[in-house]
Amino acid sequence: MTLSPTESEGPRRRAYDSSRRRAAAAARRQRVLEVAAERFATHGWARTTIAAVAQEAGVSVDLITHTIGTKSELLLAALRATSFGDEAPDLREAVLGLGLAELDDVGERLQVLSGFLVRMMAQMMPLIPALEQAADSSADARVMMQGLQVQRRETTRLMLEAITGGPVPEDLIDETMVLTSAPIYLQFVPGLGWRPEQYAGWLADTMRAALGRHGVG
């Protein structure tokens, strides 16, 4: 049986239409997250609403709540998109993407990691006040922040094990979480006027010293 041109083109057209719809949905989501990041950074937690983000992004409130979730989840999604882009959904995946374990030298691994962390912190800094305000005023956001801390600890363990090639002590994880925290970055870069690359070098050297004190790496 010979198919007509219309019949033979049907499946291809449906596949194309599906691909185009996915691309359009991804573009809408990206626009929503860009608007949300800008509004949270500029107006803070309390003065940013899902309705305002939806209006500026040109989408419905229902689209945001159905595809992203609550206001807290919108803030978290905006933070991740700002920090990691579309290539990694969270810090753990972003760290895995660095390929630290594939590098032969501990010093090189630390340089790559510190450079990544400094870039990430620079990108997320505008949203830190909104995160702090959210944790102070919203129970939902507080639960979210607690979950993020648990994830951050496990990711810190992951990156230290990738650097050292084996298990690491809990005290070293504690130290590294402090060294790589936003408040430390804020004290050095905006506070003392350090250049980001200067801070990245200090961070790599300080983490190397911490590894030595704990007898790993």
Secondary structure, DSSP 8 states (H G I E B T S, - for coil): ----HHHHHHHHHHHHHHHHHHHHHHHHHHHHHHHHHHHHHHHTTTT--HHHHHHHHTS-HHHHHHHT-SHHHHHHHHHHHHHHTTS-SSHHHHHHTT-GGG-S-HHHHHHHHHHHHHHHHHHHGGGHHHHHHHHHH-HHHHHHHHHHHHHHHHHHHHHHHHHHSS---HHHHHHHHHHTSHHHHHIIIIIT---HHHHHHHHHHHHHHHHHHTT--
